Amino acid sequence: MAGNAGPKRQDTRKFVENLSGEGKCIAVLTSGGDAQGMNAAVRAVVRMGIYVGAKVYFIHEGYQGMVDGGDNIKEATWESVSSMLQVGGTVIGSARCKEFRTHEGRLKAAHNLVQRGITNLCVIGGDGSLTGANLFREEWSGLLNELLEQGLINEEAVSSNSVLHIVGMVGSIDNDFCGTDMTIGTDSALHRIIEVVDAIMTTAQSHQRTFVLEVMGRHCGYLALVSALACGADWVFIPEMPPDDGWEDNMCQKLSESRSRGSRLNIIIVAEGATDRQGQHITSSFVKDNRADKKRLNIIIVAEGAIDSHNKAITPDCIKDLVVRCLGFDTRVTILGHVQRGGTPSAFDRILGSRMGVEAVLALLEASTDTPACVVSLVGNQAVRLPLMECVQMTQEVQKAMDEKKFDEAVRLRGRSFENNLSTYRLLSYRKLDSELPNSSFNVAVLNVGAPAAGMNAAVRSAVRVGITEGHKMFAVNDGFEGFAKGQIKEIKWGDVGGWTGQGGSLLGTKRTLPAKRLAKIAEQMRIHNINALLVIGGFEAYVGLLELSSARDEYPEFCVPMVMVPATVSNNIPGSDLSIGSDTALNAITDTCDRIKQSASGTKRRVFIIETMGGYCGYLATVGGLAAGADTVYIYEEAFDIRDLQANVEHLTQKMKTTIQRGLVLRNENCNENFTTDFIYQLYSEEGRGVFDCRKNILGHMQQGGAPSPFDRNFGTKVAAKAMQWITRALKESYKGGKVFTNAEDTACLLGMRRRAMVFQPVAQLREETDFEHRIPKDQWWLKLRPLMKILAKYKTSYDVSDAGQLEHVTRVRPKDFQPSV
């Protein structure tokens, strides 16, 4: 008999297989303006709902379809959401409905829902759509009583449909909803804007033109602000930050100075309709003709809704007239309009929509009679549930603060994501005169290490300019640690990094060489150039290199300086960080390729594609790329598989070919298994699927490392590098004693990474225990929790731990005065 081992710890984990949707009816609708990624959310709601045994209905044409009823409310099937993931807009339609704003309209809508037994609503839209849904929920009981009195329903219908549950998902390209870092559609809209800006740059440079671009966002400047960061804009006007008096002279002076320095690119972002702080309308009649100099290119982006300090509307034509009359520059206006709403959703929006859709169904399954209407939000990389009306009220408070000209308050209410973007833009937007800079007398070196990753150049640009603003002398090291040892070091100035944000690869040059065999030479170069701090931007080699440098501090005092690493690798395999610069761009490359392949397969029918992705032993790209592309199966190293699993996957595809979806997509991480190679899996599928489907294979290779960085990677790289440089400044001040910098403390050799909801500096020595050095991956990886979600959406029965879900949080309103928002 076994000894007394004490009481067993209760397993409090919660699994989706223990949640049943039997007997429940869920309806999904899209309302208000359309946004790319809405279809991913609709697809996830339908498939997750069916998976748990619920009936799921489409409500076509938004609230108008709910009011009209009839064929506008149809039951959805698994196949009915196939091929929806990669389509922009909303395939179930969206319409603004005046009738639903009336009591009579909502009574009709309630009758249509009760007839079908629908008591669970997933509403995808903006704050107006979600407010309407909450009002509908509050009136529900009264509406049922009215329908009973009118004889349209009976007592049994009232009893069985007594409570209406509402879950919202925010679909808006403006990102104007408080409580979430990103709304569905925002990232795709940024893709459209940056695609246009990148294209315009080439023609503008050819003709020495200034471009004024108008972007959407009448009441929120997020698109304009992040576009400014992502393309290196010189000026931005947004509703939340009206310009001060004299902005016209300041802007023209900055453009003129930029041209005189020989820069080939200036970007100014202005919000259309902006007013100044006094509410006066802007005219350009005051501007006088004045010719200026030689800068090859100025781009002005106008964000819809921008104002100046007198509350005057700022229009693209106003800016054009100003630049032409003051500076004499050849100027053009480009209004992007609904281009920003269109096109294929980005990988980010597909993943966001899919995660939100699944979370929404879970919220409905767990809702009780007392559960308030909630909205599914994104905070950091975590899906959270927040009370819907708390978010709506804070969103309305933003507009109220702007109407009352409390612009700092409006920025604070927008949330940490907006604040961080704005503070980073202010830090980078204007070069101070040398006489205005603090004189720190510190030299800081920046280098890239490992394989190239899109966004590295944006990070270098940000680091250099923030370092110069902090008063440091910045040095660029070419070709990583190898170049460091050879003395390939030179001072890099503000203008040297102009136009770097949109460049792919690594302009500094990068190599995988580790420093261990070159420590003496690197120490010598640090002594020669008096390097007081290091910023290393790179992948796993950068992490190991920083470990080697910090471990050699006892032998080489030159390494007793602040050192920080910013993760940049397409593989996203760095311990201590959930995300890396470059991985979003690689995901979009994978997703775009898979879209084209799926289109090819849909034309030929009964075809399965086997696609190999990069990532080393890390399955992040394969897994998250599979989720974004709608893959049937994804093979990765972290989740072992055998021949029986391969056979089961073939059988799953065989069954799929009997439906209307006669195509298959299989992703394989390059190092998932040394024996089950891409060729092996291709041959196995070809043989076992003979007569049912044929196979093709595709190895994506280094195309995943190339191309222009995505808006997310440009923005992420810019903000993370800026935060790293500010840390370096603080560390230098703390370690400067006796006329020199010296520190061998463990926490002065750090990695800056995103952990769940915050950016955290972590000593690299402490990350050793979290690292599988043999396979170059972290021992614990957050994205593995997405794999069951991907399998469920591909119609596999699987176990899905949803223990993190279910907690209704609250919107944070008041923060400590010393709060420093994280990136």
ABEGO torsion letter per residue (X at the ends): XBBBAEBBBBBABBBAAABBABGBBBBBBBBEBBBBGAAAAAAAAAAAAAAAGBBBBBBBGEAAAAAAEEAABBBBBAAAABGAAABBEBAAEBBBBAAAABAAAAAAAAAAAAAAGBABBBBBBBAAAAAAAAAAAAAAAAAAAAAAAAGABBAAAAAAAABBBBBBBBBBAAGABBGBABBBGAAAAAAAAAAAAAAAAAAAAAAGBBBBBBBBGAABAAAAAAAAAAAGBABBBBAABBBBBGAAAAAAAAAAAAAAAGBABBBBBBBBGBBBAAGBBBBAAABBBBBBBABABBBBBBBBGBBBAAGBBBBAAAAAAAAAAAAGBBBBBBBAEAAAABEBBBAAAAAAAAAAAAAAAAAAAABBAABBBBBBBBBEABBBBBBAAAAAAAAAAAAAAAAAGBAAAAAAAAEAAAAAAAAAAAAAABBBBAAABBBAGBBBBBBBBEBBBBGAAAAAAAAAAAAAAAGBBBBBBBGEAAAAAAGBBBBBBAAAABGAAABBEBAAEBBABBAAAAAAAAAAAAAAAGBABBBBBEBAAAAAAAAAAAAAAAABAAABBBBBBBBBBAAGABBGBABBBGAAAAAAAAAAAAAAAAAAAAAAEGBBBBBBBBGEABAAAAAAAAAAAGBABBBBAABBBBAAAAAAAAAAAAAAAABABBBBBBBBBAAABAABBAAAAAAAAAAAABGABBBBBBBAEAAAABEBBBAAAAAAAAAAAAAAAAAAAAAAAAABBGGBBBBABAAABBBBBBBGABBBBBBAAAAAAABBAAAGBBABBAAAAAAAAAAAAAGBBBBBBAAABGBBBBBBABBBAABBBBX
